[in-house]
Amino acid sequence: MLAPRRLALLLLAAATPAVAQQSLGVFGLWVAFRTPERCYAIAEPEEPGRAGDGAAYASVGYWPQRGLRGQAYFRFRQPKRAGSAVLLRIDDRTFQLRGGGTGAWTADAAADAEIVAAMRTGIEMTIQTRAGNGALLRDSYPLRGAATAIDAAAIACARRP
């Protein structure tokens, strides 16, 4: 796993131009950012991917102008197999997500709220599906620092005019 500060720099460099994105801090294994349009908390999986894999991450985002708050989103290292279920497990709770390509998300705001609440009190989060070639795609995320990073993102977007 990358050190949180290195992760922050990599995500900062990859996501948007540096002048458009502000780091809100590193919180345990999670990082929070603010851009002109959104704020979000983000983390990378525990295990690094194989050479050639894309960047996987878990995030919770806020888009004030769109009225979206606490939206959970997950990115896989590879595109998922069409029709394959996406299961998110947080400690002893399991959620079914929607997905396509390399992404997975919830069905609605109520499901987002349930997942974010579980993330806040959870210890470990795992998401899994099948890749296009049938291989298992599974990423685990420690939740240490998630609640604070989510709060930092929420507060940063709540303070916007």
C-alpha positions in Angstrom: 0.0 0.0 0.0 1.2 3.5 -0.8 1.8 5.8 2.1 -1.2 8.2 2.5 0.9 11.2 1.6 2.2 9.5 -1.5 -1.3 8.5 -2.4 -2.5 12.0 -2.0 0.2 13.3 -4.4 -0.6 10.6 -6.9 -4.3 11.2 -6.8 -3.8 14.9 -6.9 -1.6 14.6 -10.0 -3.8 12.1 -11.8 -7.3 13.5 -11.1 -7.2 17.2 -12.1 -4.7 20.0 -12.6 -3.0 20.8 -9.3 -4.2 24.4 -9.2 -7.8 23.2 -9.4 -7.6 20.8 -6.5 -6.9 21.4 -2.9 -6.0 18.8 -0.4 -8.1 18.9 2.7 -5.8 16.5 4.6 -4.7 12.9 5.1 -6.8 11.1 7.6 -5.5 7.6 8.5 -5.5 5.7 5.2 -8.0 8.2 3.5 -7.4 11.5 1.9 -9.9 14.4 1.3 -9.9 16.9 -1.6 -11.8 19.9 -2.8 -12.1 21.0 -6.4 -14.2 23.9 -7.8 -17.1 21.5 -8.5 -16.9 18.9 -5.7 -15.3 17.6 -2.5 -14.5 14.0 -1.9 -12.8 11.4 0.4 -10.8 8.7 -1.3 -8.6 5.7 -0.6 -6.7 3.0 -2.5 -7.1 -0.7 -1.8 -4.8 -2.5 0.6 -3.1 -4.7 -2.1 -1.4 -3.1 -5.1 -2.6 -4.1 -8.5 -0.6 -6.0 -11.1 1.4 -4.3 -13.8 -0.9 -3.0 -16.5 -3.9 -2.7 -14.1 -5.7 0.7 -13.8 -5.9 2.6 -10.5 -8.6 1.3 -8.1 -10.2 3.4 -5.4 -13.2 3.9 -3.1 -14.6 7.4 -2.7 -17.4 9.4 -1.2 -18.2 12.6 -3.0 -20.2 15.8 -2.6 -21.4 18.0 -5.6 -23.2 21.1 -4.1 -24.4 22.5 -7.4 -26.0 19.1 -8.3 -27.5 18.7 -4.8 -25.5 15.4 -4.4 -24.2 14.5 -0.9 -22.4 11.5 0.3 -22.3 9.6 -3.0 -20.3 6.4 -2.8 -18.3 5.3 -5.9 -15.9 2.5 -6.5 -13.4 2.0 -9.3 -12.0 -1.4 -10.2 -8.6 -2.1 -11.7 -10.2 -3.7 -14.8 -13.6 -3.5 -16.5 -16.2 -5.8 -14.9 -17.9 -8.6 -16.7 -21.3 -7.6 -18.1 -24.1 -9.0 -15.9 -21.8 -9.8 -13.0 -23.0 -8.8 -9.5 -21.0 -6.2 -7.5 -21.0 -6.9 -3.8 -19.7 -4.5 -1.1 -19.1 -5.9 2.3 -18.5 -3.6 5.3 -17.7 -5.8 8.4 -20.8 -8.1 8.6 -23.1 -6.1 6.2 -23.4 -6.8 2.5 -24.7 -4.3 -0.1 -25.4 -5.0 -3.8 -24.1 -2.2 -6.1 -24.7 -1.3 -9.7 -21.8 -1.3 -12.1 -20.4 -0.9 -15.6 -17.0 -0.7 -17.1 -14.6 0.0 -14.3 -17.1 1.7 -11.9 -19.6 0.7 -9.3 -22.2 2.8 -7.5 -25.5 2.6 -5.5 -29.0 2.6 -6.8 -30.1 5.8 -4.9 -29.3 8.3 -2.2 -30.8 6.1 0.6 -28.4 3.3 -0.3 -25.5 5.8 -0.3 -26.5 7.0 3.2 -26.6 3.4 4.4 -23.1 2.6 3.0 -21.6 5.8 4.3 -23.0 5.2 7.8 -21.5 1.7 7.7 -18.2 3.1 6.5 -18.1 5.5 9.4 -18.3 2.8 12.0 -16.7 -0.1 10.1 -13.2 -1.5 10.2 -12.8 -3.2 6.8 -14.6 -2.8 3.5 -14.3 -5.3 0.6 -15.8 -4.9 -2.9 -15.9 -7.7 -5.5 -17.1 -8.7 -8.9 -15.9 -10.6 -11.9 -13.6 -9.2 -14.6 -14.4 -9.6 -18.3 -12.2 -12.7 -18.4 -14.0 -14.2 -15.5 -11.3 -13.6 -12.9 -12.4 -12.4 -9.5 -11.8 -8.6 -8.9 -11.6 -8.0 -5.2 -10.3 -5.0 -3.4 -10.1 -4.4 0.4 -10.0 -1.0 2.1 -9.2 -0.4 5.7 -11.7 2.2 7.0 -9.3 3.9 9.5 -9.7 7.6 8.8 -12.7 7.2 6.5 -15.2 9.0 8.8 -12.9 12.0 9.3 -12.0 12.3 5.6 -15.7 12.1 4.7 -16.5 14.8 7.3 -13.7 17.0 5.9 -15.1 16.7 2.4 -18.7 17.3 3.6 -17.7 20.4 5.6 -15.6 21.8 2.7 -18.5 21.6 0.3 -21.1 22.9 2.9 -19.1 26.1 3.3 -19.4 27.0 -0.4 -21.5 30.0 -1.4 
